[in-house]
Structures are given as C-alpha cells and as structure tokens.
C-alpha cells in the first residue's frame, strides 16, 4: 500500500543542526553511517517529531517545542524512561535508542527511537484506503483491546511504580486542569466555570484498580500495518502517560471521537475519521471497552465531560501562545473556536444529553 505516514520539509524556525546531530548519532549508534537527512512530521501540537535518515537507517527524533523551558526538558526524559520500561512488555511501544541532555547538540533534551513504519489515520482515511463497515468495526475492537491491555499491565513489574500517584488522581486532574484553564484563558473564549464546578461536584471515588494510562490514546497516535490496516502495530506519543484511573483515559480518548450524527460545529473540529460509516459511536465504544476489560461502567458522563474539558484546556494553552504572539503557527489560529465548541459539548453532557 502507499498510505505510509510521510514527513515533510521542516517548518521555518524548527530546523536542527544537521552536523551536530550527525556526529552524535554516529557516536552513540554503532553501525550508523552514510549521509544524514532530516524531515519533519507536520501533525501534532506538542513535542516535535522528525524523521532522521542516516544512510539506509531511519530513526524518529523527539524534542520539545522551541522556546519551552526546564519543565519540558524533564518531560523528554520521562517519556524516554516510559518507553524503556514498556518496550520489553508491551510490543506496541517503539524501541528507544538514545537520549541526550547535551545542550550543545540542539539546545534541549531529545531522544531517538525506532521508526514504526505504517499507516496513521488523520482527519480522513488516506486516499485509496477503503474499508468495509465490518472491517472498520473490527478496527475499533482492536483499538480498544490494546487500550485495555495497557490498562491491565502490572506497573510495579514494569518498573513504573513511581510514574504517578493513583491516590487522589481524579481530584488532582479536575483541580489541575481547572487551574490551567483559568491561567490560560484569553478574553475571546468562555469561562468554563459551570463545567469546572460540575466536575468538582461529581467526581467519582478513586479507582480500585489503577493502571498505566496513555492519556492521549487516539487514532493518530497508533500505527496501522500497511499490509493489513486492521492490525495495529504501534502506539506512539507517550509524553502524558501516568498511573491513574483507566476510565479517565477512556474519557480523554472519546473527547476526540466525533460521531456521524454530532452537530455541525463538532464536525468542524473533527481531527479523526470517527464519523465514517462503520465506526462505532461513543456509547458503543464505552460498552465495547467494558466488555473487553471485564468492568462495569456506570455514569460515564463524568469521564466524557472531563475529557472534553481537558481537551479544551490543551487547545486553550496552545491558543494562548498564539494569542500573545509567542508562536506564529497558523494552525493555532482557530483553536479558540474549538474551545467554544467543546464547552457547548460539555454543557450538553451536564444537561443530561448523554455521551
């Protein structure tokens, strides 16, 4: 197939020092030889992702956005550590190859990992990739099966017992995202106070069976086998992974899941092909996950509302940078509209319209 996710020329201002990176790679990765070439994957709003080719070998490089400070440096090491711990026990994790904090190479921490070459679904299916309805439903099942498998890993045996604190996880998320939204709010977006108050008043108890949660599990963070698109071969972007409530993870995932019958404004902010014929609805996904994971899910409205709010905060934090001239990336211009749409969706959940 010809639907492999492809990089493009590097965006202006996000170039890397080719000679320094070339010297580093050939020093730490024995056998790497030949001319170096660097391209950039265009999607994503957080850490930057590049394809580095050295001779016949391909690597993925991850680094923080330019202009980020010390906290992001910690995040890069944390993400690399997660990959190192999970790769031996969770085959969907790319193999991490090298990590560096040397500021002389590119001014920030970064790491290299293997490239998992395959199909990544973006807003719409790639041209020429046509799946029957029953095949798309099977893809949904595979998608949820892998998430459940992650949630059931023993994080102590993985060496990730210090990754997060499951006690009080829900409250910390509600309080933390509320604080971050208030800090990042600009005059042209809603205040979200009704949503934040509702979340604070309706928090469930701590999950009795916390697990490793990805925190950004969606179709454009999984890699499909190019020869069999129903086969998921990789899960990427682990920067927000932690130990917590699996249903919070599911809620965060479904915030991206736009049903075919959702309002027009939701269709306008859709970033994944979850509206095509054959895709399960959000309610069907919840029921499917419950069946696969062997759990009973009551009142999922809280988790979905939380996911919508959390996604709005992420969008608003990025838009805040654009609003204040800290970035010129035109992709960020319309994020204030997305924030408004997400608030309306959250208010519909609070009003009793389900998920």
C-alpha positions in Angstrom: 0.0 0.0 0.0 1.1 3.6 -0.4 -0.6 5.1 2.6 2.5 5.3 4.8 2.6 8.4 7.0 5.1 10.7 5.4 7.2 13.6 6.7 7.7 16.9 5.0 10.2 19.7 4.9 11.0 21.2 8.2 8.9 24.2 9.3 10.7 27.5 9.5 12.2 28.1 12.9 12.2 24.4 13.8 15.4 23.3 12.0 18.0 21.2 13.7 21.8 21.4 13.4 22.5 18.6 11.0 26.2 18.3 11.5 26.0 18.2 15.3 23.2 15.6 15.2 25.1 13.6 12.6 28.1 13.4 14.8 26.1 12.4 17.9 24.2 9.6 16.1 27.3 8.1 14.6 28.9 8.2 18.1 26.1 6.6 20.1 24.6 4.2 17.5 27.3 1.8 16.2 26.8 0.9 12.6 25.0 4.2 11.6 26.8 5.5 8.6 26.2 7.5 5.5 24.7 10.9 4.7 22.2 12.3 7.1 18.8 13.8 6.1 16.1 15.3 8.3 12.4 15.8 7.6 9.6 16.7 10.0 6.2 15.2 10.6 3.7 18.0 10.3 1.0 17.0 12.7 0.8 17.4 16.5 0.8 20.4 18.7 3.2 19.4 21.4 6.6 17.8 21.2 8.2 18.0 17.7 8.8 14.8 15.7 11.4 14.4 13.0 12.4 11.6 10.6 16.2 11.3 10.6 17.7 9.1 7.9 21.4 8.1 8.1 22.4 6.2 5.1 19.8 3.4 4.9 18.7 3.6 8.5 15.7 5.6 9.7 15.1 7.0 13.2 12.5 9.1 14.9 13.7 12.1 16.9 11.5 13.7 19.5 12.3 17.1 21.1 10.3 19.8 22.9 8.9 22.8 21.0 11.3 25.6 20.6 11.0 28.2 23.4 10.0 25.7 26.1 11.8 25.8 29.4 13.0 23.4 32.0 9.8 21.5 32.6 9.7 20.2 29.1 13.2 19.0 29.5 12.1 16.8 32.3 9.2 15.6 30.1 11.5 14.3 27.4 13.5 12.2 29.9 10.3 11.0 31.4 8.9 10.0 28.0 12.1 8.1 27.2 12.0 6.3 30.5 8.5 5.2 29.9 9.5 3.8 26.5 12.5 2.0 28.0 10.2 0.4 30.7 7.3 -0.5 28.5 9.1 -1.7 25.3 10.0 -5.2 26.7 6.5 -5.9 27.9 4.2 -4.0 25.6 5.1 -4.8 21.9 3.3 -1.7 20.6 5.9 0.6 22.1 8.7 1.8 19.7 12.2 0.8 20.8 14.0 3.8 22.4 17.6 4.0 21.1 19.3 7.0 22.7 18.7 10.0 24.9 20.7 13.2 25.4 20.5 16.3 27.5 23.6 17.9 25.9 22.6 21.5 25.1 25.3 21.8 22.5 23.5 19.4 20.1 20.2 21.2 19.8 19.7 23.3 22.9 17.3 20.9 24.5 16.9 17.3 25.6 15.9 14.9 22.9 15.7 11.2 22.2 15.9 8.8 19.2 13.7 5.7 18.7 12.9 3.2 16.0 10.6 4.2 13.2 7.4 2.1 13.2 6.5 2.5 9.5 2.8 2.2 8.8 -0.5 4.0 8.3 -1.5 6.7 10.7 -5.1 7.9 10.4 -5.6 11.7 10.4 -8.8 13.6 9.8 -9.9 11.4 6.9 -8.8 8.0 5.6 -5.9 8.2 3.2 -6.9 8.4 -0.5 -7.3 4.9 -1.8 -7.8 3.2 1.6 -11.3 1.9 1.6 -12.5 -0.4 4.4 -15.9 -2.1 4.6 -18.1 -1.3 7.6 -17.5 -4.6 9.3 -13.7 -4.1 8.9 -14.0 -0.6 10.5 -15.9 -2.1 13.4 -13.1 -4.7 13.8 -10.6 -1.9 13.8 -12.5 -0.2 16.7 -12.4 -3.5 18.6 -8.6 -3.9 18.1 -8.2 -0.2 19.1 -10.0 -0.8 22.4 -8.3 -4.2 23.0 -4.9 -2.6 23.0 -6.0 0.1 25.4 -7.4 -2.5 27.8 -4.2 -4.5 27.5 -2.2 -1.4 28.5 -4.5 -0.7 31.5 -4.1 -4.3 32.8 -0.3 -4.2 32.8 1.3 -4.5 36.2 3.1 -1.2 36.6 5.1 -2.4 39.5 6.6 -5.3 37.4 7.2 -2.8 34.6 9.3 -0.6 37.0 6.9 2.2 36.6 5.5 2.3 40.2 6.9 5.9 40.6 5.4 7.2 37.3 2.3 8.6 39.1 0.2 8.6 42.2 -3.1 6.8 41.8 -4.5 8.0 45.1 -6.5 11.2 44.6 -5.9 11.0 40.8 -9.3 12.2 39.8 -9.3 15.2 42.1 -5.8 16.2 41.0 -6.9 16.1 37.4 -10.0 18.2 37.9 -8.3 20.7 40.1 -5.2 20.9 37.9 -6.9 21.3 34.6 -9.2 23.9 36.1 -6.3 25.9 37.3 -4.5 25.6 34.0 -7.6 26.8 32.1 -8.0 29.8 34.3 -4.4 30.6 33.9 -4.5 30.3 30.1 -7.9 31.9 29.4 -8.0 34.7 26.9 -10.8 37.3 26.5 -12.3 35.6 23.5 -13.1 32.2 25.0 -15.8 31.1 27.5 -15.0 30.9 31.2 -16.0 27.2 31.6 -16.9 27.9 35.2 -20.2 25.8 35.0 -18.3 22.9 33.6 -15.5 23.1 36.2 -17.9 23.4 39.1 -19.9 20.4 37.8 -16.8 18.3 37.5 -15.7 19.2 41.0 -19.2 18.3 42.4 -19.5 15.0 40.6 -16.1 13.3 41.0 -16.2 9.6 41.4 -14.2 7.8 44.1 -10.6 6.7 43.4 -10.4 3.7 41.0 -9.8 0.5 42.9 -7.7 -0.9 40.0 -5.5 1.9 38.7 -3.2 1.2 35.8 -0.8 2.7 33.2 -2.8 5.2 31.2 -1.6 6.7 27.9 -3.6 10.0 28.3 -3.6 10.7 24.5 -4.8 7.5 23.0 -6.4 8.2 19.7 -6.2 7.0 16.1 -3.4 9.4 15.0 -1.3 8.0 17.9 -1.5 4.4 16.7 0.3 2.9 13.7 -1.5 0.5 11.4 0.1 -2.3 9.4 0.4 -1.0 5.8 -0.4 -4.5 4.5 -3.3 -5.1 6.9 -4.8 -1.8 8.2 -6.9 -3.6 10.8 -3.7 -4.7 12.5 -2.4 -2.1 15.0 1.4 -2.4 15.3 2.4 0.6 17.3 1.3 3.2 19.9 3.3 6.5 20.0 3.4 9.8 21.9 3.8 8.7 25.5 4.6 12.1 26.9 1.5 12.3 29.1 1.4 8.7 30.3 1.0 8.1 34.0 -0.6 5.8 36.6 -4.3 6.6 37.1 -7.9 5.8 36.5 -8.4 3.9 33.2 -11.8 5.4 32.7 -10.2 8.9 32.8 -8.0 7.6 29.9 -11.1 6.4 28.0 -12.8 9.7 28.6 -9.8 11.6 27.3 -9.8 9.4 24.2 -13.5 9.8 23.5 -13.2 13.6 23.6 -11.7 13.3 20.1 -14.4 10.9 18.9 -16.9 12.8 16.8 -20.0 10.7 15.9 -21.5 10.9 12.5 -24.7 12.5 13.9 -22.9 15.1 16.1 -23.8 18.8 15.5 -22.1 20.5 12.5 -19.8 22.5 14.8 -18.4 19.3 16.2 -17.8 18.1 12.6 -15.8 21.2 12.0 -13.3 20.5 14.8 -13.1 16.7 14.0 -9.5 15.6 13.6 -10.0 11.8 13.2 -12.2 9.7 10.8 -14.5 8.6 13.6 -17.6 9.7 11.6 -17.3 7.3 8.7 -19.8 4.5 8.1 -19.0 1.5 10.3 -17.3 3.4 13.1 -18.8 2.7 16.5 -20.5 5.5 18.4 -19.0 6.8 21.7 -21.6 4.8 23.6 -20.8 1.7 21.7 -17.1 2.2 22.3 -17.7 2.5 26.1 -19.8 -0.7 26.0 -17.1 -2.4 24.0 -14.3 -1.4 26.4 -16.4 -2.6 29.4 -16.8 -6.0 27.7 -13.2 -6.3 26.8 -11.8 -5.1 30.1 -14.3 -7.0 32.2 -15.5 -4.0 34.1 -18.9 -2.4 34.8 -19.1 1.3 33.8 -21.8 3.5 35.3 -22.2 7.2 34.8 -19.6 7.6 32.1 -20.9 11.1 31.6 -18.4 12.4 34.1 -15.4 10.9 32.3 -16.6 12.1 28.9 -17.2 15.6 30.2 -13.8 15.6 31.8 -12.3 14.5 28.5 -14.0 17.4 26.7 -12.8 19.9 29.3 -9.3 18.6 29.3 -9.1 18.8 25.5 -10.4 22.4 25.7 -7.6 23.2 28.2 -5.0 21.7 25.9 -6.3 23.7 23.0 -6.5 26.9 25.0 -3.0 26.6 26.3 -1.8 26.4 22.7 -4.1 29.2 21.6 -2.8 31.3 24.5 0.7 31.2 22.9 -0.7 32.3 19.6 -2.9 35.0 21.1 0.1 36.6 22.8 2.4 36.3 19.8 4.6 33.6 21.3 4.1 31.5 18.1 3.2 32.3 14.5 2.0 28.8 13.7 -1.3 29.5 11.7 -2.6 26.0 12.7 -3.3 27.5 16.2 -5.4 30.4 14.9 -8.8 28.6 15.1 -8.3 26.8 18.4 -10.4 29.4 20.2 -13.3 28.2 18.1 -12.6 24.6 19.1 -12.6 25.7 22.8 -16.1 27.2 22.3 -17.4 24.1 20.6 -16.0 21.9 23.4 -17.7 23.9 26.1 -21.0 23.6 24.3 -20.5 19.8 24.1 -19.6 19.6 27.8 -22.7 21.6 28.7 -24.9 19.2 26.7 -23.5 16.3 28.8 -24.2 18.2 32.0 -27.8 18.9 30.8 -28.4 15.1 30.6 -28.0 14.5 26.9 -25.6 11.6 27.4 -22.4 10.9 25.6 
